[in-house]
Amino acid sequence: MMGNISNDRVVGFIGTGVMGKSMAFHILQAGFPLVVYTRTKEKAAELLEAGAKWAESPKELAEKADVIISIVGYPKDVEEIYLGENGVITNGKEGTYIIDMTTSKPSLAKKLFIEGKKKGMKVLDAPVSGGDIGAKNASLAIMVGGEENDFNDVKSLLETMGKNIVYQGPAGSGQHTKMCNQIVIASNMVGVCEAIVYAEKAGLEPDKVLQSISTGAASSWSLSNLAPRILNEDFSPGFFIKHFIKDMQIALEEAKEMDMETPGLSLSKSMYERLNEQGEGDSGTQALYKYWKS
């Protein structure tokens, strides 16, 4: 194995949602002892049946684990699980590796790095892309910020969850890279949905249209993986609309600080917010198609 993380080191995993559960399974299957914590214990039931141990709090998890991975909902959740009274950094031990895979604020990633370093912890921000499919197939793109030596130490562990794993630079760089990813997806999803609606209105068979356009210059992950879900009227979440709106808001705030205009991102966010107001926050991002149906 590359790096210094051998699979006798205990891994703690926080957040077993749409993506986290599959990611944690891959770690368990790779032979690492696994301790899990999530706010709703039932969501971890399958992992516990498969041999994972349960922690009652981030504090308890921090006491048991050598490496701690998290993928939760919002920056406020990240701050709570790491810096709260029962938080991982607040109560953790020197030498612990921390890998936050939540899409969160670059400024918070830097804060966690600084606070962790004070306690001798090695903190990386490592958001992912690939949705539920990438998580299930262990083919996620993982973009990492922090110290390069720490990245090299845990790369073999990251390889249990993803294939395209790139060190991006100092703390916060992983989160900034994820913002670039979300900016591309935001406008791309508008294009994917517009194309399907256009095909329908033109009297074409959308599945045949996809056959033609998904391998040419218009090809994209969303076109190949999410457009077929739209045609099957499957709007279940590979990634929640409510979380995508959160990501777009972070990207807009970061762009504003850099004095940058983001017209595509702004338009996409306004469209998704309309759907969210109509109760689609727990649907997948492909439900943007419903914008034309409302």
KOLGU-565589 format. One record per residue (C-alpha): x, y, z; residue in three letters; residue number from 1. Coordinates in nm, 2 decimals, decimal comma. Last residue first. Example, Ala and Ser with C-alpha at 12.3 -4.5 7.8 and 13.67 -1.06 7.14 Angstrom:
// KOLGU-565589
<pt east="1,37" north="-0,11" up="0,71" residu="SER" num="2"/>
<pt east="1,23" north="-0,45" up="0,78" residu="ALA" num="1"/>
// end
This chain:
// KOLGU-565589
<pt east="-4,44" north="2,40" up="-1,34" residu="SER" num="294"/>
<pt east="-4,34" north="2,17" up="-1,63" residu="LYS" num="293"/>
<pt east="-4,04" north="2,37" up="-1,75" residu="TRP" num="292"/>
<pt east="-3,89" north="2,38" up="-1,40" residu="TYR" num="291"/>
<pt east="-3,97" north="2,01" up="-1,37" residu="LYS" num="290"/>
<pt east="-3,65" north="1,93" up="-1,57" residu="TYR" num="289"/>
<pt east="-3,46" north="2,08" up="-1,27" residu="LEU" num="288"/>
<pt east="-3,55" north="1,74" up="-1,12" residu="ALA" num="287"/>
<pt east="-3,21" north="1,62" up="-1,25" residu="GLN" num="286"/>
<pt east="-3,06" north="1,77" up="-0,93" residu="THR" num="285"/>
<pt east="-3,21" north="1,50" up="-0,72" residu="GLY" num="284"/>
<pt east="-3,52" north="1,56" up="-0,52" residu="SER" num="283"/>
<pt east="-3,51" north="1,65" up="-0,15" residu="ASP" num="282"/>
<pt east="-3,55" north="2,02" up="-0,21" residu="GLY" num="281"/>
<pt east="-3,84" north="1,97" up="-0,46" residu="GLU" num="280"/>
<pt east="-4,11" north="2,13" up="-0,24" residu="GLY" num="279"/>
<pt east="-4,22" north="2,41" up="-0,48" residu="GLN" num="278"/>
<pt east="-4,00" north="2,66" up="-0,30" residu="GLU" num="277"/>
<pt east="-3,71" north="2,42" up="-0,38" residu="ASN" num="276"/>
<pt east="-3,81" north="2,43" up="-0,75" residu="LEU" num="275"/>
<pt east="-3,79" north="2,81" up="-0,75" residu="ARG" num="274"/>
<pt east="-3,46" north="2,79" up="-0,57" residu="GLU" num="273"/>
<pt east="-3,33" north="2,56" up="-0,85" residu="TYR" num="272"/>
<pt east="-3,41" north="2,82" up="-1,11" residu="MET" num="271"/>
<pt east="-3,25" north="3,11" up="-0,92" residu="SER" num="270"/>
<pt east="-2,94" north="2,90" up="-0,86" residu="LYS" num="269"/>
<pt east="-2,91" north="2,82" up="-1,23" residu="SER" num="268"/>
<pt east="-2,93" north="3,18" up="-1,33" residu="LEU" num="267"/>
<pt east="-2,67" north="3,29" up="-1,08" residu="SER" num="266"/>
<pt east="-2,43" north="3,02" up="-1,18" residu="LEU" num="265"/>
<pt east="-2,45" north="3,11" up="-1,55" residu="GLY" num="264"/>
<pt east="-2,41" north="3,49" up="-1,47" residu="PRO" num="263"/>
<pt east="-2,10" north="3,44" up="-1,25" residu="THR" num="262"/>
<pt east="-1,93" north="3,79" up="-1,23" residu="GLU" num="261"/>
<pt east="-1,60" north="3,80" up="-1,04" residu="MET" num="260"/>
<pt east="-1,48" north="4,04" up="-0,78" residu="ASP" num="259"/>
<pt east="-1,28" north="3,77" up="-0,60" residu="MET" num="258"/>
<pt east="-1,50" north="3,82" up="-0,29" residu="GLU" num="257"/>
<pt east="-1,81" north="3,79" up="-0,52" residu="LYS" num="256"/>
<pt east="-1,68" north="3,47" up="-0,66" residu="ALA" num="255"/>
<pt east="-1,65" north="3,32" up="-0,31" residu="GLU" num="254"/>
<pt east="-2,00" north="3,43" up="-0,22" residu="GLU" num="253"/>
<pt east="-2,14" north="3,29" up="-0,55" residu="LEU" num="252"/>
<pt east="-1,95" north="2,96" up="-0,50" residu="ALA" num="251"/>
<pt east="-2,09" north="2,92" up="-0,14" residu="ILE" num="250"/>
<pt east="-2,44" north="2,99" up="-0,26" residu="GLN" num="249"/>
<pt east="-2,40" north="2,74" up="-0,54" residu="MET" num="248"/>
<pt east="-2,30" north="2,47" up="-0,29" residu="ASP" num="247"/>
<pt east="-2,60" north="2,54" up="-0,06" residu="LYS" num="246"/>
<pt east="-2,83" north="2,53" up="-0,37" residu="ILE" num="245"/>
<pt east="-2,68" north="2,19" up="-0,45" residu="PHE" num="244"/>
<pt east="-2,75" north="2,07" up="-0,10" residu="HIS" num="243"/>
<pt east="-3,12" north="2,16" up="-0,13" residu="LYS" num="242"/>
<pt east="-3,13" north="2,00" up="-0,48" residu="ILE" num="241"/>
<pt east="-3,01" north="1,67" up="-0,32" residu="PHE" num="240"/>
<pt east="-2,74" north="1,46" up="-0,50" residu="PHE" num="239"/>
<pt east="-2,80" north="1,12" up="-0,64" residu="GLY" num="238"/>
<pt east="-3,15" north="1,20" up="-0,53" residu="PRO" num="237"/>
<pt east="-3,46" north="1,04" up="-0,67" residu="SER" num="236"/>
<pt east="-3,61" north="1,22" up="-0,97" residu="PHE" num="235"/>
<pt east="-3,67" north="0,91" up="-1,18" residu="ASP" num="234"/>
<pt east="-3,92" north="1,00" up="-1,45" residu="GLU" num="233"/>
<pt east="-3,76" north="0,74" up="-1,67" residu="ASN" num="232"/>
<pt east="-3,67" north="1,01" up="-1,92" residu="LEU" num="231"/>
<pt east="-3,53" north="1,22" up="-1,64" residu="ILE" num="230"/>
<pt east="-3,32" north="0,92" up="-1,51" residu="ARG" num="229"/>
<pt east="-3,17" north="0,89" up="-1,87" residu="PRO" num="228"/>
<pt east="-3,07" north="1,25" up="-1,85" residu="ALA" num="227"/>
<pt east="-2,89" north="1,20" up="-1,52" residu="LEU" num="226"/>
<pt east="-2,60" north="0,96" up="-1,61" residu="ASN" num="225"/>
<pt east="-2,50" north="1,04" up="-1,97" residu="SER" num="224"/>
<pt east="-2,61" north="1,40" up="-1,99" residu="LEU" num="223"/>
<pt east="-2,49" north="1,47" up="-1,64" residu="SER" num="222"/>
<pt east="-2,15" north="1,32" up="-1,70" residu="TRP" num="221"/>
<pt east="-2,11" north="1,53" up="-2,01" residu="SER" num="220"/>
<pt east="-2,12" north="1,49" up="-2,39" residu="SER" num="219"/>
<pt east="-2,22" north="1,80" up="-2,60" residu="ALA" num="218"/>
<pt east="-1,91" north="1,76" up="-2,83" residu="ALA" num="217"/>
<pt east="-2,03" north="1,41" up="-2,93" residu="GLY" num="216"/>
<pt east="-2,10" north="1,09" up="-2,73" residu="THR" num="215"/>
<pt east="-2,42" north="1,21" up="-2,55" residu="SER" num="214"/>
<pt east="-2,57" north="1,38" up="-2,86" residu="ILE" num="213"/>
<pt east="-2,68" north="1,10" up="-3,08" residu="SER" num="212"/>
<pt east="-2,79" north="0,84" up="-2,83" residu="GLN" num="211"/>
<pt east="-2,95" north="1,12" up="-2,62" residu="LEU" num="210"/>
<pt east="-3,16" north="1,22" up="-2,92" residu="VAL" num="209"/>
<pt east="-3,28" north="0,86" up="-2,95" residu="LYS" num="208"/>
<pt east="-3,39" north="0,86" up="-2,59" residu="ASP" num="207"/>
<pt east="-3,56" north="1,19" up="-2,64" residu="PRO" num="206"/>
<pt east="-3,78" north="1,06" up="-2,93" residu="GLU" num="205"/>
<pt east="-3,85" north="1,38" up="-3,13" residu="LEU" num="204"/>
<pt east="-4,17" north="1,57" up="-3,16" residu="GLY" num="203"/>
<pt east="-4,00" north="1,91" up="-3,15" residu="ALA" num="202"/>
<pt east="-4,16" north="1,98" up="-2,81" residu="LYS" num="201"/>
<pt east="-4,01" north="1,67" up="-2,67" residu="GLU" num="200"/>
<pt east="-3,66" north="1,74" up="-2,81" residu="ALA" num="199"/>
<pt east="-3,68" north="2,10" up="-2,67" residu="TYR" num="198"/>
<pt east="-3,77" north="1,97" up="-2,33" residu="VAL" num="197"/>
<pt east="-3,47" north="1,73" up="-2,34" residu="ILE" num="196"/>
<pt east="-3,23" north="2,00" up="-2,46" residu="ALA" num="195"/>
<pt east="-3,35" north="2,25" up="-2,19" residu="GLU" num="194"/>
<pt east="-3,29" north="1,98" up="-1,93" residu="CYS" num="193"/>
<pt east="-2,93" north="1,91" up="-2,04" residu="VAL" num="192"/>
<pt east="-2,85" north="2,28" up="-2,09" residu="GLY" num="191"/>
<pt east="-2,98" north="2,38" up="-1,74" residu="VAL" num="190"/>
<pt east="-2,78" north="2,09" up="-1,60" residu="MET" num="189"/>
<pt east="-2,47" north="2,21" up="-1,77" residu="ASN" num="188"/>
<pt east="-2,50" north="2,56" up="-1,62" residu="SER" num="187"/>
<pt east="-2,49" north="2,43" up="-1,26" residu="ALA" num="186"/>
<pt east="-2,26" north="2,14" up="-1,33" residu="ILE" num="185"/>
<pt east="-1,97" north="2,37" up="-1,44" residu="VAL" num="184"/>
<pt east="-2,01" north="2,60" up="-1,14" residu="ILE" num="183"/>
<pt east="-2,03" north="2,29" up="-0,92" residu="GLN" num="182"/>
<pt east="-1,69" north="2,16" up="-1,04" residu="ASN" num="181"/>
<pt east="-1,53" north="2,50" up="-1,00" residu="CYS" num="180"/>
<pt east="-1,67" north="2,51" up="-0,65" residu="MET" num="179"/>
<pt east="-1,52" north="2,17" up="-0,59" residu="LYS" num="178"/>
<pt east="-1,18" north="2,31" up="-0,68" residu="THR" num="177"/>
<pt east="-1,22" north="2,58" up="-0,42" residu="HIS" num="176"/>
<pt east="-1,31" north="2,32" up="-0,16" residu="GLN" num="175"/>
<pt east="-1,00" north="2,11" up="-0,24" residu="GLY" num="174"/>
<pt east="-0,78" north="2,42" up="-0,23" residu="SER" num="173"/>
<pt east="-0,91" north="2,52" up="0,12" residu="GLY" num="172"/>
<pt east="-0,59" north="2,40" up="0,29" residu="ALA" num="171"/>
<pt east="-0,29" north="2,42" up="0,06" residu="PRO" num="170"/>
<pt east="-0,27" north="2,27" up="-0,29" residu="GLY" num="169"/>
<pt east="-0,48" north="2,06" up="-0,54" residu="GLN" num="168"/>
<pt east="-0,38" north="1,70" up="-0,46" residu="TYR" num="167"/>
<pt east="-0,57" north="1,49" up="-0,72" residu="VAL" num="166"/>
<pt east="-0,77" north="1,17" up="-0,68" residu="ILE" num="165"/>
<pt east="-0,95" north="1,04" up="-0,99" residu="ASN" num="164"/>
<pt east="-1,03" north="0,69" up="-0,89" residu="LYS" num="163"/>
<pt east="-1,24" north="0,71" up="-0,57" residu="GLY" num="162"/>
<pt east="-1,35" north="0,54" up="-0,25" residu="MET" num="161"/>
<pt east="-1,08" north="0,28" up="-0,17" residu="THR" num="160"/>
<pt east="-0,83" north="0,51" up="-0,33" residu="GLU" num="159"/>
<pt east="-0,89" north="0,76" up="-0,05" residu="LEU" num="158"/>
<pt east="-0,74" north="0,51" up="0,19" residu="LEU" num="157"/>
<pt east="-0,43" north="0,46" up="-0,03" residu="SER" num="156"/>
<pt east="-0,39" north="0,84" up="-0,05" residu="LYS" num="155"/>
<pt east="-0,38" north="0,88" up="0,32" residu="VAL" num="154"/>
<pt east="-0,01" north="0,93" up="0,38" residu="ASP" num="153"/>
<pt east="0,04" north="1,11" up="0,04" residu="ASN" num="152"/>
<pt east="-0,23" north="1,37" up="0,14" residu="PHE" num="151"/>
<pt east="-0,05" north="1,42" up="0,48" residu="ASP" num="150"/>
<pt east="0,27" north="1,49" up="0,29" residu="ASN" num="149"/>
<pt east="0,10" north="1,73" up="0,06" residu="GLU" num="148"/>
<pt east="-0,03" north="1,95" up="0,34" residu="GLU" num="147"/>
<pt east="-0,40" north="2,05" up="0,29" residu="GLY" num="146"/>
<pt east="-0,64" north="2,05" up="0,00" residu="GLY" num="145"/>
<pt east="-0,78" north="1,75" up="-0,19" residu="VAL" num="144"/>
<pt east="-1,01" north="1,70" up="-0,49" residu="MET" num="143"/>
<pt east="-1,16" north="1,35" up="-0,50" residu="ILE" num="142"/>
<pt east="-1,33" north="1,23" up="-0,82" residu="ALA" num="141"/>
<pt east="-1,55" north="0,93" up="-0,72" residu="LEU" num="140"/>
<pt east="-1,51" north="0,59" up="-0,88" residu="SER" num="139"/>
<pt east="-1,58" north="0,37" up="-0,58" residu="ALA" num="138"/>
<pt east="-1,88" north="0,22" up="-0,79" residu="ASN" num="137"/>
<pt east="-2,14" north="0,30" up="-0,52" residu="LYS" num="136"/>
<pt east="-2,00" north="0,65" up="-0,44" residu="ALA" num="135"/>
<pt east="-1,96" north="0,73" up="-0,81" residu="GLY" num="134"/>
<pt east="-2,32" north="0,63" up="-0,87" residu="ILE" num="133"/>
<pt east="-2,45" north="0,82" up="-0,57" residu="ASP" num="132"/>
<pt east="-2,29" north="1,14" up="-0,69" residu="GLY" num="131"/>
<pt east="-1,97" north="1,16" up="-0,89" residu="GLY" num="130"/>
<pt east="-1,78" north="1,45" up="-0,73" residu="SER" num="129"/>
<pt east="-1,59" north="1,46" up="-0,40" residu="VAL" num="128"/>
<pt east="-1,47" north="1,71" up="-0,14" residu="PRO" num="127"/>
<pt east="-1,13" north="1,65" up="0,02" residu="ALA" num="126"/>
<pt east="-1,04" north="1,91" up="0,28" residu="ASP" num="125"/>
<pt east="-0,74" north="1,77" up="0,47" residu="LEU" num="124"/>
<pt east="-0,64" north="1,80" up="0,84" residu="VAL" num="123"/>
<pt east="-0,34" north="1,65" up="1,02" residu="LYS" num="122"/>
<pt east="-0,38" north="1,68" up="1,39" residu="MET" num="121"/>
<pt east="-0,11" north="1,81" up="1,63" residu="GLY" num="120"/>
<pt east="-0,36" north="2,00" up="1,85" residu="LYS" num="119"/>
<pt east="-0,28" north="2,34" up="1,71" residu="LYS" num="118"/>
<pt east="-0,27" north="2,18" up="1,37" residu="LYS" num="117"/>
<pt east="-0,63" north="2,09" up="1,40" residu="GLY" num="116"/>
<pt east="-0,74" north="2,45" up="1,48" residu="GLU" num="115"/>
<pt east="-0,54" north="2,58" up="1,17" residu="ILE" num="114"/>
<pt east="-0,67" north="2,30" up="0,94" residu="PHE" num="113"/>
<pt east="-1,03" north="2,34" up="1,06" residu="LEU" num="112"/>
<pt east="-1,01" north="2,72" up="1,00" residu="LYS" num="111"/>
<pt east="-0,87" north="2,67" up="0,65" residu="LYS" num="110"/>
<pt east="-1,15" north="2,43" up="0,56" residu="ALA" num="109"/>
<pt east="-1,40" north="2,68" up="0,71" residu="LEU" num="108"/>
<pt east="-1,26" north="2,95" up="0,47" residu="SER" num="107"/>
<pt east="-1,29" north="2,71" up="0,18" residu="PRO" num="106"/>
<pt east="-1,66" north="2,67" up="0,26" residu="LYS" num="105"/>
<pt east="-1,81" north="2,32" up="0,24" residu="SER" num="104"/>
<pt east="-1,87" north="2,03" up="0,01" residu="THR" num="103"/>
<pt east="-1,83" north="1,75" up="0,27" residu="THR" num="102"/>
<pt east="-1,53" north="1,53" up="0,23" residu="MET" num="101"/>
<pt east="-1,36" north="1,63" up="0,56" residu="ASP" num="100"/>
<pt east="-1,05" north="1,42" up="0,60" residu="ILE" num="99"/>
<pt east="-0,90" north="1,43" up="0,95" residu="ILE" num="98"/>
<pt east="-0,58" north="1,24" up="1,03" residu="TYR" num="97"/>
<pt east="-0,51" north="1,19" up="1,40" residu="THR" num="96"/>
<pt east="-0,15" north="1,25" up="1,52" residu="GLY" num="95"/>
<pt east="-0,25" north="1,42" up="1,84" residu="GLU" num="94"/>
<pt east="-0,58" north="1,31" up="1,99" residu="LYS" num="93"/>
<pt east="-0,93" north="1,44" up="1,94" residu="GLY" num="92"/>
<pt east="-1,16" north="1,62" up="2,19" residu="ASN" num="91"/>
<pt east="-1,21" north="1,97" up="2,04" residu="THR" num="90"/>
<pt east="-1,09" north="1,85" up="1,70" residu="ILE" num="89"/>
<pt east="-1,36" north="1,58" up="1,69" residu="VAL" num="88"/>
<pt east="-1,64" north="1,78" up="1,84" residu="GLY" num="87"/>
<pt east="-1,84" north="1,71" up="2,16" residu="ASN" num="86"/>
<pt east="-1,83" north="2,08" up="2,26" residu="GLU" num="85"/>
<pt east="-1,84" north="2,19" up="1,89" residu="GLY" num="84"/>
<pt east="-1,53" north="2,23" up="1,67" residu="LEU" num="83"/>
<pt east="-1,53" north="1,92" up="1,45" residu="TYR" num="82"/>
<pt east="-1,89" north="1,79" up="1,45" residu="ILE" num="81"/>
<pt east="-2,04" north="2,14" up="1,49" residu="GLU" num="80"/>
<pt east="-1,83" north="2,31" up="1,23" residu="GLU" num="79"/>
<pt east="-1,90" north="2,04" up="0,97" residu="VAL" num="78"/>
<pt east="-2,28" north="2,06" up="1,05" residu="ASP" num="77"/>
<pt east="-2,27" north="2,44" up="1,01" residu="LYS" num="76"/>
<pt east="-2,09" north="2,39" up="0,67" residu="PRO" num="75"/>
<pt east="-2,39" north="2,19" up="0,55" residu="TYR" num="74"/>
<pt east="-2,49" north="1,83" up="0,49" residu="GLY" num="73"/>
<pt east="-2,24" north="1,57" up="0,61" residu="VAL" num="72"/>
<pt east="-1,94" north="1,38" up="0,46" residu="ILE" num="71"/>
<pt east="-1,68" north="1,31" up="0,73" residu="SER" num="70"/>
<pt east="-1,37" north="1,10" up="0,75" residu="ILE" num="69"/>
<pt east="-1,16" north="1,04" up="1,07" residu="ILE" num="68"/>
<pt east="-0,83" north="0,86" up="1,07" residu="VAL" num="67"/>
<pt east="-0,68" north="0,71" up="1,39" residu="ASP" num="66"/>
<pt east="-1,02" north="0,64" up="1,55" residu="ALA" num="65"/>
<pt east="-1,14" north="0,55" up="1,90" residu="LYS" num="64"/>
<pt east="-1,12" north="0,87" up="2,09" residu="GLU" num="63"/>
<pt east="-1,24" north="1,07" up="1,79" residu="ALA" num="62"/>
<pt east="-1,55" north="0,85" up="1,76" residu="LEU" num="61"/>
<pt east="-1,64" north="0,91" up="2,12" residu="GLU" num="60"/>
<pt east="-1,61" north="1,28" up="2,07" residu="LYS" num="59"/>
<pt east="-1,81" north="1,27" up="1,74" residu="PRO" num="58"/>
<pt east="-2,09" north="1,11" up="1,94" residu="SER" num="57"/>
<pt east="-2,25" north="0,77" up="2,03" residu="GLU" num="56"/>
<pt east="-1,99" north="0,57" up="1,83" residu="ALA" num="55"/>
<pt east="-2,10" north="0,25" up="1,66" residu="TRP" num="54"/>
<pt east="-1,88" north="-0,03" up="1,54" residu="LYS" num="53"/>
<pt east="-1,87" north="-0,15" up="1,18" residu="ALA" num="52"/>
<pt east="-1,91" north="-0,53" up="1,11" residu="GLY" num="51"/>
<pt east="-2,15" north="-0,57" up="0,82" residu="ALA" num="50"/>
<pt east="-2,46" north="-0,54" up="1,05" residu="GLU" num="49"/>
<pt east="-2,32" north="-0,21" up="1,17" residu="LEU" num="48"/>
<pt east="-2,29" north="-0,09" up="0,81" residu="LEU" num="47"/>
<pt east="-2,64" north="-0,19" up="0,73" residu="GLU" num="46"/>
<pt east="-2,78" north="-0,02" up="1,04" residu="ALA" num="45"/>
<pt east="-2,60" north="0,32" up="0,98" residu="ALA" num="44"/>
<pt east="-2,91" north="0,51" up="0,87" residu="LYS" num="43"/>
<pt east="-3,09" north="0,37" up="1,17" residu="GLU" num="42"/>
<pt east="-2,85" north="0,56" up="1,40" residu="LYS" num="41"/>
<pt east="-2,99" north="0,90" up="1,29" residu="THR" num="40"/>
<pt east="-2,73" north="1,16" up="1,38" residu="ARG" num="39"/>
<pt east="-2,45" north="0,96" up="1,22" residu="THR" num="38"/>
<pt east="-2,14" north="0,80" up="1,38" residu="TYR" num="37"/>
<pt east="-1,94" north="0,52" up="1,25" residu="VAL" num="36"/>
<pt east="-1,64" north="0,31" up="1,36" residu="VAL" num="35"/>
<pt east="-1,46" north="0,11" up="1,10" residu="LEU" num="34"/>
<pt east="-1,17" north="-0,14" up="1,12" residu="PRO" num="33"/>
<pt east="-1,01" north="-0,12" up="0,78" residu="PHE" num="32"/>
<pt east="-1,02" north="-0,44" up="0,56" residu="GLY" num="31"/>
<pt east="-1,09" north="-0,29" up="0,22" residu="ALA" num="30"/>
<pt east="-1,45" north="-0,40" up="0,25" residu="GLN" num="29"/>
<pt east="-1,49" north="-0,17" up="0,55" residu="LEU" num="28"/>
<pt east="-1,35" north="0,13" up="0,35" residu="ILE" num="27"/>
<pt east="-1,58" north="0,04" up="0,06" residu="HIS" num="26"/>
<pt east="-1,88" north="0,02" up="0,29" residu="PHE" num="25"/>
<pt east="-1,80" north="0,37" up="0,43" residu="ALA" num="24"/>
<pt east="-1,81" north="0,52" up="0,08" residu="MET" num="23"/>
<pt east="-2,14" north="0,35" up="0,01" residu="SER" num="22"/>
<pt east="-2,30" north="0,49" up="0,33" residu="LYS" num="21"/>
<pt east="-2,15" north="0,83" up="0,27" residu="GLY" num="20"/>
<pt east="-2,31" north="0,89" up="-0,07" residu="MET" num="19"/>
<pt east="-2,68" north="0,89" up="0,00" residu="VAL" num="18"/>
<pt east="-2,63" north="0,94" up="0,38" residu="GLY" num="17"/>
<pt east="-2,39" north="0,78" up="0,62" residu="THR" num="16"/>
<pt east="-2,23" north="1,08" up="0,79" residu="GLY" num="15"/>
<pt east="-1,93" north="1,05" up="1,01" residu="ILE" num="14"/>
<pt east="-1,67" north="0,78" up="0,95" residu="PHE" num="13"/>
<pt east="-1,40" north="0,68" up="1,19" residu="GLY" num="12"/>
<pt east="-1,11" north="0,47" up="1,05" residu="VAL" num="11"/>
<pt east="-0,91" north="0,24" up="1,28" residu="VAL" num="10"/>
<pt east="-0,56" north="0,17" up="1,16" residu="ARG" num="9"/>
<pt east="-0,50" north="-0,20" up="1,08" residu="ASP" num="8"/>
<pt east="-0,54" north="-0,12" up="0,71" residu="ASN" num="7"/>
<pt east="-0,21" north="0,06" up="0,69" residu="SER" num="6"/>
<pt east="-0,20" north="0,43" up="0,66" residu="ILE" num="5"/>
<pt east="0,16" north="0,53" up="0,59" residu="ASN" num="4"/>
<pt east="0,15" north="0,60" up="0,22" residu="GLY" num="3"/>
<pt east="0,11" north="0,36" up="-0,07" residu="MET" num="2"/>
<pt east="0,00" north="0,00" up="0,00" residu="MET" num="1"/>
// end
